[in-house]
């Protein structure tokens, strides 16, 4: 049985990356790196790891892209990370119950 639990979440990530984050990336050459960093945060195996990655990336971009760092602090809050964690835990519970 195939489970595509990340499909809706990936759509949200794409929307967030394309429509919002890109306006805070100061150089075109940074776009792939920033996209990969945000994707890594959302794909973290748990809330604690995601929060660590978020803090690491905010610090990473404080000098090279301060507006992006500020955007990340506001728009990738622990609430979003927590919601994803709850979704994944619910899917795991469902799969284990099969």
Backbone torsions as a table, in degrees:
resi	resn	phi	psi	omega
1	UNK	NA	130.0	179.2
2	UNK	-91.0	135.7	176.9
3	UNK	-120.2	124.4	-179.7
4	UNK	-113.0	57.9	-175.2
5	UNK	-63.4	-25.6	-175.9
6	UNK	-91.4	-3.3	-175.1
7	UNK	-59.3	-52.7	179.0
8	UNK	-62.5	-38.6	-178.9
9	UNK	-65.9	-38.6	178.4
10	UNK	-63.3	-37.2	176.5
11	UNK	-62.5	-41.1	178.0
12	UNK	-64.4	-44.4	178.3
13	UNK	-57.6	-46.9	-178.5
14	UNK	-59.0	-47.8	-179.8
15	UNK	-59.8	-46.2	-178.7
16	UNK	-62.1	-44.6	-179.3
17	UNK	-65.2	-50.2	-173.1
18	UNK	-72.0	-44.3	-172.4
19	UNK	-87.7	-31.0	-172.5
20	UNK	-108.8	-57.6	-174.0
21	UNK	-63.9	-36.6	-174.2
22	UNK	-59.1	-30.2	180.0
23	UNK	-72.4	-11.7	179.6
24	UNK	-106.4	2.8	179.0
25	UNK	-91.8	115.4	-171.9
26	UNK	-73.1	-23.2	-178.8
27	UNK	-131.4	135.7	179.0
28	UNK	-52.7	-38.0	-177.3
29	UNK	-63.6	-17.9	-179.0
30	UNK	-87.0	-13.5	-170.5
31	UNK	-58.1	-45.8	-179.2
32	UNK	-63.9	-42.1	-179.3
33	UNK	-63.7	-45.7	179.7
34	UNK	-63.2	-44.3	178.4
35	UNK	-58.6	-44.7	179.9
36	UNK	-64.4	-40.1	179.6
37	UNK	-64.2	-44.4	179.5
38	UNK	-66.5	-41.5	178.1
39	UNK	-59.8	-40.2	179.0
40	UNK	-61.9	-40.4	178.0
41	UNK	-60.9	-49.6	-177.3
42	UNK	-69.2	-25.4	-179.1
43	UNK	-94.0	6.8	178.4
44	UNK	-59.2	146.7	-176.2
45	UNK	-69.8	-14.7	178.9
46	UNK	-159.3	171.7	-175.5
47	UNK	-62.1	-45.8	-177.8
48	UNK	-60.7	-44.8	179.0
49	UNK	-63.6	-39.9	179.6
50	UNK	-63.9	-41.8	179.8
51	UNK	-66.1	-37.4	176.9
52	UNK	-64.1	-46.0	179.0
53	UNK	-63.4	-39.5	178.1
54	UNK	-60.7	-49.5	-179.8
55	UNK	-60.7	-41.2	179.3
56	UNK	-61.6	-43.1	-178.0
57	UNK	-74.5	-33.9	174.8
58	UNK	-60.7	-46.1	178.8
59	UNK	-63.4	-40.6	-179.4
60	UNK	-57.6	-39.1	-174.5
61	UNK	-98.6	2.7	-177.8
62	UNK	-57.5	-37.5	-178.4
63	UNK	-92.3	-45.6	-174.3
64	UNK	-77.4	-27.7	-179.0
65	UNK	-150.0	71.0	-175.1
66	UNK	-60.6	-34.8	177.9
67	UNK	-66.7	-37.0	176.4
68	UNK	-64.8	-44.7	179.2
69	UNK	-58.5	-44.2	177.9
70	UNK	-63.6	-41.6	178.6
71	UNK	-60.6	-43.1	-179.6
72	UNK	-61.8	-42.6	-179.6
73	UNK	-58.6	-38.9	-176.0
74	UNK	-85.2	-38.5	-169.7
75	UNK	-100.6	-7.8	173.3
76	UNK	-121.8	58.3	-177.7
77	UNK	-74.2	165.8	-179.9
78	UNK	-61.4	-24.0	177.4
79	UNK	-61.6	-44.5	178.8
80	UNK	-64.3	-44.2	178.3
81	UNK	-60.4	-42.0	179.9
82	UNK	-63.6	-42.0	178.9
83	UNK	-61.2	-42.5	178.9
84	UNK	-63.2	-42.1	179.7
85	UNK	-60.7	-42.5	178.8
86	UNK	-63.8	-40.7	178.7
87	UNK	-61.1	-48.3	-177.9
88	UNK	-65.3	-39.8	178.1
89	UNK	-65.3	-37.4	177.1
90	UNK	-64.7	-40.9	178.2
91	UNK	-65.5	-40.4	179.5
92	UNK	-63.7	-43.0	177.5
93	UNK	-61.1	-43.6	179.1
94	UNK	-61.6	-46.9	-178.8
95	UNK	-64.0	-41.5	179.6
96	UNK	-65.2	-29.0	-179.3
97	UNK	-78.1	-10.9	-178.9
98	UNK	-71.5	NA	NA
